[in-house]
Amino acid sequence: MSDIYPEYERQLPQSAKEELLGQRGLVVWMYGLSGSGKSTIANAAEKALHQQGRYVTMLDGDNLRSGLNAGLGFSDEDRNENIRRAAELAKLLRHNGAIVLVSLITPQNTFRSQVREILGDDQYLEVYVKASFEACQERDVKGLYAKANAGKVANFSGKSSNFEEPDRADLIIQTEAQTVDESLAELLNNITPLI
């Protein structure tokens, strides 16, 4: 890697792009079990922020795995690489003044620490979208829990693959205890002061 020369110092600074957009760039990293409500809340936040005139983009786990990360599986090593790539992409988008909503399971604290290391603490909001395995299994919006119970999904987070409660989260949204609108309001209340 000694023959790679990043051009950041010759590019427009992040502040110039933020001034043009009238906002600060921000990465909002939402994680939790499959079916916890990450993507639902992220989609609602994207629409609400767009209506406010904000430039927002989303990085969703399923979308990333159908393109940029298509060759990755669900082993710890592949999950780590999936998350690393998403964090690096989010960092580039934030540098361009975007509000980046990331929705990835991110099941282990080591993965979350890596994300924070890549993105830093400034202009970063780590959000745990919390719902119990039982509640997510009952929702089963993608039919994945049924497949996992039938042994058709290997390395399923919370069942055959570990999901750790966070060591550190800037915000915890408990989707079993509130509606989507309430979860959205809680998220926007935490995003607004940062942008």
N, C-alpha and C positions, 0 to 999 in steps of 0.2 A: 504494500500500500504506500510505499515511499514515493511513488511517481504520481500521486493524486494531489492536486493543488486547488482546494476550494476557492471560489471567487467571491465570497461573501463581502469582503471589504470594498469591492468595486461595484457592488449592486446598490440600488437604492436602499436606505435603511428602513427597518420596520416602521419607524416613526413617520416617515414620509407616506407610506402606504396607509397607515392608520389615519393620518390627517386627511388624506383623500377620501377615505371611507367614513370618516366621522365616528370612529369607534376604536377601541383597543382590541387587538387580537387576543384570543383566549382559547384554550383547550379545556373542554369539559369531558372528562373520562368517566363514563358510566359503566359500572360492572355489577354482575350478580348472576344468579342461576338463570338458565334458559327458562323463559316464561315469567321472569320476575317483573317485567314491564319496562326494561331498558329502552328497547326500540320504540315502544308506544309513547313513552315520555319524550324521547329524543325527537320523534316525528312531530309531536305536539309543540315542543319547544322551537323546532325549526320554523314551523308555521307562525307561531306567535312572534318570534324575533324578526322574521321576514316582514310581518305586518308593521313592525316598529321601524322598518327601513334599515334593518341590519343585514350585513352580508354574512350568511351562515352556510356552512357545508357540513355534511354528515359522513362519517365513516362507520358503517355497520358491519359487524362480523360476517354475516352471510354474503353481503355484497363484496367484501374484500376477498373472501374465500372463493368467490365465483370468478375472480379476475386476478388481481395482483398476487394473491396468496393461494392460487388454485392448486398448486402442487403440494401443499402442506396438509398433513394429517392432524391427528389429535393426541399424539404422544406429547409428553412434557417438552421435549426438544422442539417439536413442530409448533406447539402452542407458544413457546417462548419466541420463536422466530416470527410467527404471525403477529404477536403483540409488539415485538421490536420494530417490525416494518411499519405497523400502524402508528406507533409513536413517532418514528422518524418522519412519516408522511404528515402527521398532525403538526409536527414542529415546523415543517416547511410551509404548510398552509397558514399557521399562526404568524409566521414571519411575514407573510403577505397580507396581514391584517384581518384574516378570517376568524370568525367564531366557529370553532370546530367541535362538533358534538360527536363523540366517539361512543359506540355501543358494542362492547366486547365482554364476554364472560369474565376474562382475566381472573382465573380461579385461585391463584396462589399469591401470597404476599411477596415472594421473590419476583414475580412478574410485575407486580404493582410498584415495587421498589425500582425496578429497571425503568419503568415508564417515568417515574418521578425523576430519576437520574437523567434521562434523555431530555425531559421537558423542563426540569427545574421547578422551583416553587412559585416563581412569578408567572402570572397569567396562566395559571393551571388550577383546575378545580377537580378534585377526585371525589366521585359520588358513588356510594354503595347503594344500589337499588335492591333493597332487602325484602325477600319473601321466603318463607320456609319451603323446603323441598316438597312437602306435602301439598302446599297451596299451589306451587308451580306445576306439580304433577296433576292436580285437579284441573288446572287451567288447560294444560297441554295444548297450547294454541297451534303448535307445529306437528303434533303427533309423535314427538320424539320420546316422550316418557313411555308411551305404549310400546314403541320399538325397543327402547332400552330394557323394559321389563321382559320383553320377548327375547332378549339376548341379541338383538339385531344392530345395536349401536355399541361399539367399543369405546372405552375411555369417556363415558358420559359423566359430565361434571355433577358431583353430588351423589352419584351412585357408584359407578365403577372407577371413577377418577375423583380425586380429592378436591373439594372446594373449601377454602379456608376463610373464616371470618376475618375481616381486615384488621391489621395492626393500627392502621392510620387511615382515616377517611375524613375529608373536609366536610362532607355532608352525608347523612344517611336518610334515604327516603324509604319509608316502610309502606310498601304498596298493599299489604294486607289490611292496613288500618285506615287507608284513605282512598278516595277516588282518583282517577287520572287527572281531573281538573285540580284537585287539591295537591297532588304530587307535582303537577306543572307549576302551580303558583309557588310552591316551596322552592322548586328549582330556579324559577325566574327571579325570585327574591334574593337568591344567592348569586346569580349571574350578573344582575343589573349593576351592582356597585363595582364590578370588575371590568366593565366594558365602557 
